[in-house]
Amino acid sequence: MIQVEFHCHTEYSPDSRLRVPDLIAISRKKGLDRVIITDHNEIRGAQLAYKIAPDLIIIGEEILTTEGELLAAYVQEKIPKGLPPEIAIKALRDQGAFISVSHPFDSARNGAWQERDLRRIIPLVDAIEVFNSRCISDQANQQAIHFAEKFSLCGTVGSDAHAGFELGRSRLILPEFFNADELKKVLPLAQKVTVSSPFWVHFVSRWAKWSKTILRT
């Protein structure tokens, strides 16, 4: 069994300052076996990390569509933001990616889904994120769990880490896998370890974004 961080960010996301070498070092220290880097609409950080630690890193992306955010693993080419979800999903399928849905009911953040839109793409995705450590209200995670159960969807969990101390707070423990198809097969067997992050982690992201845009540091 291996331990997987399914949702995290590096300095290649506008709201994170987590350097790639630091992410790798912290992940190893915390006993993570696989880390799916899912920067916002970007894969350069994940590609760099994969070159350094191919045994640890899986290239992913968090993609903002016109209706909400998708969370993909085994991405080969960046998907631009702002596409209709069906078009983004097709582009991911064409490159053999695994597709989940980020924090679908967290209305406090950009990227939440309307349930009618989420129902529309159910046949097209592999899973939804049923626990995100950064959800301020537990209601959003509970709603995702109930939705997944209602429609017999697999669930992913992730820390949504934007800083090193957040890495691995929520993780999946599941059998070894080496590609998207194998991930789909073992995901129903996953154990979910879930820990909520304190509300103030969002200020860490705001500081990162502010420092990059205003201070340009």
N, C-alpha and C positions, 0 to 999 in steps of 0.2 A: 504494500500500500504506500502511496506517495501523498505528500501534502502540497496543495496547489493554491496559490493566490490567483484569483481569477480576474481581478479588476484593480489596476493601480496605474499611477501616472508618474511621468518624469518631467524634467525641466522643459521638455518639448511640448508639454501642455502649457497654455498661457497662465494657468492658475496653480502651477507647481514649480518649486525650485529644487526638486530632488534630482541630484546628479546621477547619471547612469552608473558610474563606478560605486557610488554610495549605495544605490539600490541593490546592486549585486552583492556587495559585502554584507549589508544588513539582512538581506534575504537568506544568505547562507548561515549567518549567525543565528537566525531565528528558526532554522531547520526546514526551510521551504525547499521542496524538490523541484517545483516548476513555478514560474511566475509569468503570467500573461500580462504583458505591458499593453495598456489600452489608452494611449494618449488621445486627446480630443482631436479627431479629424486629422490624425498624423501618425506615421509609422517610423519616422527617422530615428527616434529614440529607441524604439524596440529593435530596429535593425542594428543599431550600434551596439546595444546590449547583447544581441544574439551573436554578433561577431566576437565579443569578449567571452561570453559564457553560453555557448550553444547547448550545453547540457542542462541549463537552468531556464533559459528564456524561451518563451513562445511569443511570436510577433502577433499582436492584436491591435485593435483600434476601437475607440468609442466614436460612433458616427451620429451626428445630429441630422436627422431627416426632417422633412416638412411636418411630420406628425409626432415625432419623439425620437429618443436615442436608441440605437442598436449597439450591442456589445459583441464584437467578433474576435475569434481566435484563428490562428493559422492564416493570417492575411498575407498575401504576396504583393499586392498593389494597393496603394492608398485609395480609399473611397472618399470623394469630396463631400463636404456637408451641403445640405440644402436640397438633396434629391428626394423625390417621393419615396416612401419606404419600399414599395415593391421594386423600384428600379435599383435602389441600393442593395436590396436583398439579392436580386438577380446577379448584380455585379459581384457580390460576395460568393454566391453559388458557383459562378463561372470560374472562380479561382480556388474552389474547394474549401472554403472557410466554414468554420462552425459559427452559428449565429444564435445569440441570446438577446435579451432586451434589458437595457439598463433601468434600474429603479423605476419601474413603469408607473407607479402610482404616487410618487413623491412630488406632489404639486408645489412644494416649497422650492423646487429647483427647476432650472431649465431642462427640457428633455422629457418631462412626464408625458404620459399618453392618455388620451381619452379612451375609455373602455371600448367604445364602438370601433375605433381605429385599431386598437389592439386585437380585438376579435377578428378583424379582417385579415390580419397577417398571421394568425395562429397556424394555419397549415403550412406556412412558409418558413418558420423558424424552428430551431432545435430545442429551445428552452427559454425561460424567462428568469431574471434575477429575483429570487424570492427573499433574499436578505441582503441589504446594503448597510454596512456599518455607519455610513454617514447620514442615514435617514434620521432626522431629528425626532419625528414622531414614529412610534412603533406601528401606528395604524397603517402606514404605507407598506411596510413589510408584511403585516398580517393580511392586507388586501391582496398582495402579490401571491402569498401562500395559498389563500383561498381560491384565487383565480387559477393558479396552476393545478390545484386539486380538481377544480370543477371541469377543466378541459384536458385533464390527464397529461399535463406538460411536465417535463423534467425541470428541475430548478437549479440554478447556480447561485452561489453566494460569493461576496467579495468585500474587501475592506474599502475599496474605492480610495486607496491611499494616495495622498498628495504630498505626504512627508514621511520620512523614514520610520518614525515611531509608530505609524499606522499600519505598516506592512504586516500582513499575516494575522491581523485581528480577527478577520473572518476568513475561513479557508475550507476547501474541500479535501477530504481524505478518501482516496479512491484507488482502484487498481491502476497499474502502469498503463500509459497510452503513448503513442508516438505520432498520431495524426488526427485529423478531425473526425474521420470515420470511427477510429478506435475510441475517441473521446465520447462520441454519441453512444457507443455500446456500453461503456463502463459508467457513464453518468448516473443511470438509475441505481447503481450500487453505492453511490457516494454517501459518506457520512458528512454532515454539515456542522462545522464549528463556527458559532456566531457570537460576536461581541460588538456591542454598539460603541461608537466613538463619542466622546463628549461634544457638546454642541459647538464649543469654541474652535474645533478643527476647521470650521468654515472661515474663521478669521485668518487662519494660516493661509488658506487659498486666496482670500481677498488681499492679504498682504503681498503674496507672490505676484498676483496680477497687477496690483497697484505699483509695486516696485519695478516691474518690467515696463509698464506703460508710462509711468510718471517719472520715476527716478532713472529708468533705463539702466538698471544694474543687474 
